[in-house]
Amino acid sequence: MSWLAVDDDRIVGTSGVSFVEKPPYFGCPSGRMGLLSSMYTDPRYRHRGIAAELLRKAVDEARAYGCGTVQITASDMGVKLYDAFGFVHNGNFMQYRL
């Protein structure tokens, strides 16, 4: 599932989440997991809350799908956003438990 942030006819931000199912484990008892991807905001539109809103939409969709966790391999620039949202570092990726 993907989202776009648009200003008039210009795409200024993107986000996406894919769903996978694995055998249940301690960190994700449902076995359903959301994998974030394509998180991007045009540099001219940063620091306006666009990325946070796109992230919220992706996490809400993962919750509605029944995911137990959401993960992303975060860029250095994105870590601050995910930290503020409540993601925690877990090896090579960041994770948010639902």
N, CA, C and O atoms as a MOPAC input file, in Angstrom:
PM7 MOZYME 1SCF
protein

 N      0.85300 1    -1.14200 1     0.00000 1
 C      0.00000 1     0.00000 1     0.00000 1
 C      0.91400 1     1.22400 1     0.00000 1
 O      1.95200 1     1.23100 1     0.66300 1
 N      0.52600 1     2.25200 1    -0.74200 1
 C      1.36900 1     3.44300 1    -0.86700 1
 C      0.53900 1     4.70900 1    -0.70000 1
 O     -0.66900 1     4.71700 1    -0.93400 1
 N      1.21400 1     5.77200 1    -0.29100 1
 C      0.58400 1     7.07800 1    -0.14300 1
 C      1.46200 1     8.12600 1    -0.79400 1
 O      2.68200 1     7.98600 1    -0.87000 1
 N      0.81200 1     9.18300 1    -1.26200 1
 C      1.50100 1    10.33500 1    -1.82000 1
 C      1.04200 1    11.58300 1    -1.08100 1
 O     -0.12900 1    11.70700 1    -0.72300 1
 N      1.96600 1    12.50300 1    -0.85800 1
 C      1.62200 1    13.84700 1    -0.40400 1
 C      1.76200 1    14.73200 1    -1.63800 1
 O      2.78900 1    14.70400 1    -2.31600 1
 N      0.72900 1    15.51600 1    -1.92400 1
 C      0.68900 1    16.29000 1    -3.15900 1
 C      0.42100 1    17.75400 1    -2.83500 1
 O     -0.41600 1    18.07200 1    -1.99000 1
 N      1.13700 1    18.63500 1    -3.51400 1
 C      0.90300 1    20.07100 1    -3.44100 1
 C      0.53800 1    20.51400 1    -4.85200 1
 O      1.39100 1    20.53500 1    -5.73900 1
 N     -0.71500 1    20.86600 1    -5.05800 1
 C     -1.26200 1    21.09700 1    -6.39900 1
 C     -1.04200 1    19.83400 1    -7.23000 1
 O     -1.61900 1    18.79400 1    -6.91500 1
 N     -0.22800 1    19.89500 1    -8.27600 1
 C      0.00900 1    18.70500 1    -9.10100 1
 C      1.40200 1    18.11400 1    -8.86700 1
 O      1.86600 1    17.27500 1    -9.64000 1
 N      2.05700 1    18.55400 1    -7.80700 1
 C      3.42900 1    18.11300 1    -7.53600 1
 C      3.44800 1    17.09500 1    -6.39400 1
 O      2.87900 1    17.33700 1    -5.33000 1
 N      4.10800 1    15.95200 1    -6.62200 1
 C      4.30000 1    14.96400 1    -5.55900 1
 C      5.43300 1    15.45900 1    -4.67000 1
 O      6.54600 1    15.68200 1    -5.14500 1
 N      5.14700 1    15.63400 1    -3.35900 1
 C      6.14500 1    16.18000 1    -2.44200 1
 C      6.56800 1    15.17900 1    -1.37000 1
 O      7.50700 1    15.43500 1    -0.61600 1
 N      5.88100 1    14.04400 1    -1.30000 1
 C      6.25000 1    13.02400 1    -0.31900 1
 C      5.64500 1    11.68400 1    -0.68800 1
 O      4.60600 1    11.61400 1    -1.34300 1
 N      6.31100 1    10.61800 1    -0.25600 1
 C      5.82500 1     9.26100 1    -0.52200 1
 C      6.06400 1     8.37700 1     0.69500 1
 O      6.95600 1     8.62800 1     1.50500 1
 N      5.25600 1     7.35200 1     0.79900 1
 C      5.50300 1     6.29800 1     1.78300 1
 C      4.79800 1     5.03900 1     1.30900 1
 O      3.88600 1     5.08900 1     0.48500 1
 N      5.23600 1     3.91900 1     1.84200 1
 C      4.60900 1     2.65700 1     1.49100 1
 C      4.81500 1     1.63600 1     2.59000 1
 O      5.75100 1     1.73500 1     3.38200 1
 N      3.93300 1     0.65800 1     2.62800 1
 C      4.07200 1    -0.44500 1     3.57200 1
 C      3.64700 1    -1.71800 1     2.85200 1
 O      2.61600 1    -1.75600 1     2.18100 1
 N      4.45200 1    -2.74600 1     3.00300 1
 C      4.13600 1    -4.08200 1     2.49500 1
 C      3.87500 1    -4.97800 1     3.69000 1
 O      4.40700 1    -4.74500 1     4.77600 1
 N      3.06800 1    -5.98800 1     3.49400 1
 C      2.72700 1    -6.89300 1     4.57900 1
 C      3.30800 1    -8.27100 1     4.31400 1
 O      3.20300 1    -8.79800 1     3.20700 1
 N      3.92000 1    -8.84900 1     5.33700 1
 C      4.45100 1   -10.20900 1     5.25300 1
 C      3.95100 1   -10.98700 1     6.46600 1
 O      3.63000 1   -10.42200 1     7.51200 1
 N      3.89800 1   -12.28400 1     6.28900 1
 C      3.52300 1   -13.15600 1     7.40800 1
 C      4.63300 1   -14.16100 1     7.62400 1
 O      5.11400 1   -14.79800 1     6.68600 1
 N      5.02900 1   -14.28900 1     8.87400 1
 C      6.07100 1   -15.22300 1     9.28900 1
 C      5.50100 1   -16.07000 1    10.41700 1
 O      4.44600 1   -15.74300 1    10.96200 1
 N      6.17000 1   -17.13300 1    10.77000 1
 C      5.71900 1   -17.85200 1    11.96300 1
 C      5.75700 1   -16.89700 1    13.16500 1
 O      6.70600 1   -16.12600 1    13.30400 1
 N      4.75600 1   -16.93800 1    14.01700 1
 C      4.75200 1   -16.06200 1    15.19600 1
 C      6.01100 1   -16.25800 1    16.04200 1
 O      6.54500 1   -17.36400 1    16.13700 1
 N      6.47100 1   -15.17800 1    16.64700 1
 C      7.61200 1   -15.23000 1    17.55600 1
 C      7.40200 1   -14.19100 1    18.64500 1
 O      6.47100 1   -13.38900 1    18.57200 1
 N      8.25800 1   -14.20300 1    19.64700 1
 C      8.08900 1   -13.34500 1    20.81600 1
 C      7.88300 1   -11.88100 1    20.43700 1
 O      6.99800 1   -11.22400 1    20.98700 1
 N      8.67800 1   -11.36300 1    19.51300 1
 C      8.58800 1    -9.95600 1    19.13600 1
 C      7.39400 1    -9.62300 1    18.26700 1
 O      7.06300 1    -8.45100 1    18.08900 1
 N      6.74000 1   -10.64400 1    17.72100 1
 C      5.59400 1   -10.42900 1    16.83700 1
 C      4.66300 1   -11.63400 1    16.93100 1
 O      4.66300 1   -12.48500 1    16.04300 1
 N      3.87300 1   -11.71300 1    17.99700 1
 C      3.03100 1   -12.88500 1    18.23100 1
 C      2.02800 1   -13.18800 1    17.11300 1
 O      1.64100 1   -14.34300 1    16.93200 1
 N      1.60500 1   -12.16900 1    16.36300 1
 C      0.64600 1   -12.40900 1    15.28000 1
 C      1.32500 1   -13.01200 1    14.05200 1
 O      0.67200 1   -13.64400 1    13.22300 1
 N      2.64000 1   -12.81400 1    13.94100 1
 C      3.36200 1   -13.25000 1    12.75000 1
 C      3.21600 1   -12.28800 1    11.58300 1
 O      3.93600 1   -12.40800 1    10.59300 1
 N      2.29800 1   -11.33700 1    11.68300 1
 C      2.10600 1   -10.34400 1    10.61800 1
 C      3.00600 1    -9.14300 1    10.87300 1
 O      3.10000 1    -8.63700 1    11.99200 1
 N      3.65900 1    -8.70500 1     9.81600 1
 C      4.63200 1    -7.63200 1     9.94300 1
 C      4.45200 1    -6.63800 1     8.79700 1
 O      4.20200 1    -7.03000 1     7.65700 1
 N      4.58000 1    -5.35900 1     9.10800 1
 C      4.57700 1    -4.31800 1     8.08900 1
 C      6.00300 1    -3.88600 1     7.81000 1
 O      6.77500 1    -3.63400 1     8.73500 1
 N      6.35000 1    -3.80000 1     6.53500 1
 C      7.68400 1    -3.35400 1     6.12800 1
 C      7.54500 1    -2.01100 1     5.42500 1
 O      6.98800 1    -1.92700 1     4.33100 1
 N      8.05500 1    -0.96200 1     6.06000 1
 C      7.98800 1     0.37900 1     5.48100 1
 C      8.99200 1     0.51900 1     4.35300 1
 O     10.08100 1    -0.05200 1     4.39200 1
 N      8.60500 1     1.28900 1     3.34900 1
 C      9.52300 1     1.57100 1     2.24300 1
 C      9.12900 1     2.89000 1     1.59500 1
 O      8.04600 1     3.42400 1     1.83700 1
 N     10.01200 1     3.39000 1     0.78300 1
 C      9.74100 1     4.58000 1    -0.03500 1
 C      9.35800 1     5.80600 1     0.77400 1
 O      8.59200 1     6.64400 1     0.29900 1
 N      9.88100 1     5.92600 1     1.99700 1
 C      9.63400 1     7.12800 1     2.79300 1
 C     10.53600 1     8.23700 1     2.24900 1
 O     11.76100 1     8.15100 1     2.32900 1
 N      9.91500 1     9.27400 1     1.69700 1
 C     10.68600 1    10.36700 1     1.10700 1
 C      9.84800 1    11.63800 1     1.13100 1
 O      8.64100 1    11.60900 1     0.89100 1
 N     10.51200 1    12.75700 1     1.42400 1
 C      9.88900 1    14.07200 1     1.32300 1
 C     10.81600 1    14.97500 1     0.52500 1
 O     12.01800 1    15.02800 1     0.78500 1
 N     10.25800 1    15.67900 1    -0.44100 1
 C     11.01200 1    16.64400 1    -1.23900 1
 C     11.72000 1    17.60200 1    -0.27400 1
 O     11.08800 1    18.11300 1     0.65100 1
 N     13.01100 1    17.85300 1    -0.47200 1
 C     13.75300 1    18.72300 1     0.45600 1
 C     13.09300 1    20.08600 1     0.68500 1
 O     13.21400 1    20.64700 1     1.77400 1
 N     12.40700 1    20.62200 1    -0.31000 1
 C     11.76000 1    21.93200 1    -0.16500 1
 C     10.53100 1    21.87800 1     0.73500 1
 O     10.00200 1    22.91700 1     1.13000 1
 N     10.07300 1    20.65900 1     1.06300 1
 C      8.86400 1    20.49400 1     1.86600 1
 C      9.14300 1    19.84400 1     3.22100 1
 O      8.21300 1    19.49000 1     3.94500 1
 N     10.39600 1    19.69000 1     3.55700 1
 C     10.73900 1    19.03500 1     4.82400 1
 C     10.46500 1    19.95400 1     6.02000 1
 O     10.37000 1    21.17300 1     5.87900 1
 N     10.34200 1    19.33900 1     7.19000 1
 C     10.09300 1    20.03800 1     8.46100 1
 C      8.71800 1    20.70200 1     8.49000 1
 O      8.53100 1    21.73600 1     9.13100 1
 N      7.76400 1    20.09800 1     7.79200 1
 C      6.37700 1    20.58100 1     7.79600 1
 C      5.41400 1    19.50600 1     8.30100 1
 O      4.19800 1    19.69700 1     8.27400 1
 N      5.95700 1    18.37600 1     8.76300 1
 C      5.10400 1    17.31500 1     9.28400 1
 C      4.60000 1    16.33100 1     8.23900 1
 O      3.81000 1    15.44200 1     8.55800 1
 N      5.04100 1    16.47700 1     7.00100 1
 C      4.57000 1    15.59800 1     5.92500 1
 C      5.01800 1    14.16400 1     6.16600 1
 O      4.20600 1    13.24200 1     6.08500 1
 N      6.29200 1    13.96400 1     6.46000 1
 C      6.79900 1    12.60200 1     6.68900 1
 C      6.11700 1    11.95900 1     7.88900 1
 O      5.79100 1    10.77200 1     7.85700 1
 N      5.90200 1    12.72900 1     8.94000 1
 C      5.24100 1    12.18300 1    10.13500 1
 C      3.81400 1    11.74000 1     9.81600 1
 O      3.36400 1    10.70300 1    10.30300 1
 N      3.10500 1    12.51400 1     9.00900 1
 C      1.73600 1    12.14600 1     8.63700 1
 C      1.72700 1    10.90800 1     7.74000 1
 O      0.88400 1    10.02800 1     7.91100 1
 N      2.65000 1    10.83200 1     6.79400 1
 C      2.73800 1     9.64300 1     5.93700 1
 C      3.09200 1     8.40900 1     6.76400 1
 O      2.55300 1     7.32800 1     6.53000 1
 N      3.99200 1     8.56800 1     7.72400 1
 C      4.36300 1     7.45800 1     8.60100 1
 C      3.16500 1     7.01500 1     9.43700 1
 O      2.93000 1     5.81700 1     9.59700 1
 N      2.41400 1     7.96500 1     9.96400 1
 C      1.22800 1     7.63200 1    10.75600 1
 C      0.22600 1     6.83300 1     9.93000 1
 O     -0.35200 1     5.86300 1    10.42100 1
 N      0.02000 1     7.23400 1     8.68400 1
 C     -0.91200 1     6.50700 1     7.81300 1
 C     -0.44600 1     5.07200 1     7.58700 1
 O     -1.25400 1     4.14400 1     7.62400 1
 N      0.85000 1     4.88700 1     7.35400 1
 C      1.38300 1     3.54300 1     7.12300 1
 C      1.24600 1     2.67800 1     8.37400 1
 O      0.85500 1     1.51500 1     8.28400 1
 N      1.56400 1     3.23800 1     9.53100 1
 C      1.45800 1     2.48600 1    10.78900 1
 C     -0.00700 1     2.16300 1    11.09100 1
 O     -0.31400 1     1.05700 1    11.53600 1
 N     -0.90600 1     3.11000 1    10.85700 1
 C     -2.33500 1     2.85200 1    11.07500 1
 C     -2.83200 1     1.72400 1    10.17900 1
 O     -3.61900 1     0.88500 1    10.61800 1
 N     -2.38600 1     1.69700 1     8.94100 1
 C     -2.79400 1     0.64000 1     8.01800 1
 C     -2.24800 1    -0.71000 1     8.46800 1
 O     -2.94500 1    -1.72100 1     8.38500 1
 N     -1.00600 1    -0.73000 1     8.94200 1
 C     -0.42300 1    -1.97700 1     9.45400 1
 C     -1.20400 1    -2.47300 1    10.66900 1
 O     -1.44200 1    -3.67200 1    10.81000 1
 N     -1.59600 1    -1.56200 1    11.53400 1
 C     -2.39100 1    -1.93100 1    12.71300 1
 C     -3.73700 1    -2.52000 1    12.27200 1
 O     -4.17200 1    -3.54100 1    12.80400 1
 N     -4.38400 1    -1.88400 1    11.31100 1
 C     -5.67900 1    -2.36400 1    10.82400 1
 C     -5.55600 1    -3.74200 1    10.17300 1
 O     -6.49200 1    -4.53900 1    10.22900 1
 N     -4.42300 1    -4.02200 1     9.56500 1
 C     -4.18200 1    -5.32000 1     8.92100 1
 C     -3.89800 1    -6.41200 1     9.94800 1
 O     -3.92800 1    -7.60000 1     9.62600 1
 N     -3.62500 1    -6.00500 1    11.17800 1
 C     -3.35100 1    -6.97100 1    12.24100 1
 C     -1.88200 1    -7.25300 1    12.45900 1
 O     -1.52000 1    -8.26600 1    13.05800 1
 N     -1.03400 1    -6.36000 1    11.97500 1
 C      0.40900 1    -6.54700 1    12.16700 1
 C      0.77100 1    -6.36700 1    13.63900 1
 O      0.16400 1    -5.56400 1    14.34700 1
 N      1.76000 1    -7.12000 1    14.08300 1
 C      2.26200 1    -6.98900 1    15.44000 1
 C      3.43900 1    -6.04800 1    15.53400 1
 O      3.79300 1    -5.58300 1    16.61700 1
 N      4.05300 1    -5.76600 1    14.37700 1
 C      5.22500 1    -4.90100 1    14.35700 1
 C      5.36800 1    -4.26400 1    12.97800 1
 O      4.87200 1    -4.78800 1    11.98100 1
 N      6.05600 1    -3.12300 1    12.94100 1
 C      6.40200 1    -2.44500 1    11.69500 1
 C      7.90700 1    -2.23800 1    11.72300 1
 O      8.46700 1    -1.84000 1    12.74400 1
 N      8.55900 1    -2.51000 1    10.59800 1
 C     10.01600 1    -2.38600 1    10.53800 1
 C     10.43900 1    -1.52600 1     9.35400 1
 O      9.73200 1    -1.42500 1     8.35200 1
 N     11.61100 1    -0.90800 1     9.49500 1
 C     12.22900 1    -0.17300 1     8.39600 1
 C     13.73700 1    -0.20900 1     8.56300 1
 O     14.25300 1    -0.18400 1     9.68000 1
 N     14.43100 1    -0.26800 1     7.44900 1
 C     15.87000 1    -0.04000 1     7.43800 1
 C     16.01800 1     1.45500 1     7.17700 1
 O     15.87300 1     1.90800 1     6.04200 1
 N     16.30200 1     2.20400 1     8.21000 1
 C     16.24800 1     3.66600 1     8.15300 1
 C     17.54400 1     4.26900 1     7.64000 1
 O     18.63900 1     3.79700 1     7.94300 1
 N     17.38600 1     5.33200 1     6.85100 1
 C     18.54300 1     6.12900 1     6.45800 1
 C     18.97100 1     6.96700 1     7.65800 1
 O     18.21200 1     7.12600 1     8.61400 1
 N     20.17600 1     7.49700 1     7.60300 1
 C     20.64200 1     8.36500 1     8.68700 1
 C     19.69800 1     9.55300 1     8.87600 1
 O     19.45200 1     9.98000 1    10.00400 1
 N     19.17100 1    10.08700 1     7.77100 1
 C     18.26300 1    11.23200 1     7.85600 1
 C     16.93200 1    10.86000 1     8.50100 1
 O     16.30800 1    11.69600 1     9.15300 1
 N     16.49100 1     9.61500 1     8.32700 1
 C     15.18700 1     9.21400 1     8.82200 1
 C     15.14800 1     8.79000 1    10.27300 1
 O     14.07400 1     8.73600 1    10.87400 1
 N     16.30300 1     8.48700 1    10.84800 1
 C     16.34200 1     7.94400 1    12.21100 1
 C     15.63300 1     8.86300 1    13.20700 1
 O     14.91000 1     8.37600 1    14.07700 1
 N     15.82000 1    10.16200 1    13.10100 1
 C     15.20200 1    11.10400 1    14.04200 1
 C     13.67200 1    11.00700 1    13.99100 1
 O     13.01400 1    11.03100 1    15.03100 1
 N     13.11400 1    10.89900 1    12.79500 1
 C     11.66400 1    10.75900 1    12.63900 1
 C     11.16700 1     9.49200 1    13.31200 1
 O     10.19000 1     9.52700 1    14.06000 1
 N     11.82900 1     8.37600 1    13.05200 1
 C     11.38000 1     7.09500 1    13.60300 1
 C     11.58000 1     7.04100 1    15.11900 1
 O     10.74500 1     6.48900 1    15.83500 1
 N     12.67700 1     7.61100 1    15.60600 1
 C     12.88600 1     7.69900 1    17.05900 1
 C     11.74100 1     8.47200 1    17.71800 1
 O     11.18900 1     8.03800 1    18.72900 1
 N     11.39500 1     9.61000 1    17.14000 1
 C     10.34200 1    10.45400 1    17.71200 1
 C      8.98900 1     9.74400 1    17.70200 1
 O      8.15500 1     9.98300 1    18.57500 1
 N      8.77300 1     8.88100 1    16.72700 1
 C      7.50500 1     8.15700 1    16.61900 1
 C      7.42700 1     6.99900 1    17.60600 1
 O      6.33900 1     6.53400 1    17.94600 1
 N      8.59800 1     6.53400 1    18.06800 1
 C      8.62000 1     5.43200 1    19.02900 1
 C      9.27200 1     4.16300 1    18.52400 1
 O      9.24800 1     3.14200 1    19.21000 1
 N      9.86000 1     4.20800 1    17.32700 1
 C     10.60300 1     3.05400 1    16.82300 1
 C     11.85000 1     2.85700 1    17.67600 1
 O     12.38700 1     3.81700 1    18.23000 1
 N     12.30700 1     1.62300 1    17.78100 1
 C     13.54400 1     1.31300 1    18.49600 1
 C     14.48700 1     0.58100 1    17.55300 1
 O     14.06000 1    -0.11800 1    16.63400 1
 N     15.77200 1     0.75800 1    17.80500 1
 C     16.78900 1     0.07400 1    16.99600 1
 C     16.79800 1    -1.40700 1    17.35700 1
 O     16.74400 1    -1.77800 1    18.53000 1
 N     16.86700 1    -2.23200 1    16.33700 1
 C     16.90200 1    -3.67700 1    16.52200 1
 C     17.82700 1    -4.24500 1    15.45000 1
 O     17.37700 1    -4.63800 1    14.37300 1
 N     19.10100 1    -4.28500 1    15.74800 1
 C     20.06600 1    -4.76100 1    14.75900 1
 C     20.20300 1    -3.77300 1    13.61700 1
 O     20.48100 1    -2.59500 1    13.84000 1
 N     20.00900 1    -4.24900 1    12.38600 1
 C     20.17400 1    -3.41600 1    11.19800 1
 C     18.93100 1    -2.61200 1    10.83700 1
 O     18.93600 1    -1.88900 1     9.84100 1
 N     17.87900 1    -2.72300 1    11.61800 1
 C     16.64100 1    -2.03500 1    11.28000 1
 C     16.04800 1    -1.38200 1    12.52400 1
 O     16.54400 1    -1.55800 1    13.63700 1
 N     14.97800 1    -0.62600 1    12.30800 1
 C     14.23100 1    -0.03000 1    13.40900 1
 C     12.85800 1    -0.68200 1    13.43700 1
 O     12.31700 1    -1.05300 1    12.39500 1
 N     12.30100 1    -0.81900 1    14.62500 1
 C     11.05900 1    -1.57000 1    14.79500 1
 C     10.09400 1    -0.80700 1    15.68800 1
 O     10.49600 1    -0.16000 1    16.65500 1
 N      8.81400 1    -0.89600 1    15.34800 1
 C      7.74200 1    -0.29200 1    16.14100 1
 C      6.73200 1    -1.38500 1    16.44200 1
 O      6.16900 1    -1.98500 1    15.52700 1
 N      6.50400 1    -1.64000 1    17.70800 1
 C      5.53400 1    -2.67900 1    18.09000 1
 C      4.14700 1    -2.07100 1    18.19400 1
 O      3.96100 1    -0.99100 1    18.75400 1
 N      3.19500 1    -2.77900 1    17.65100 1
 C      1.80600 1    -2.30900 1    17.66200 1
 C      1.03100 1    -2.94600 1    18.79500 1
 O     -0.15700 1    -2.67000 1    18.96300 1

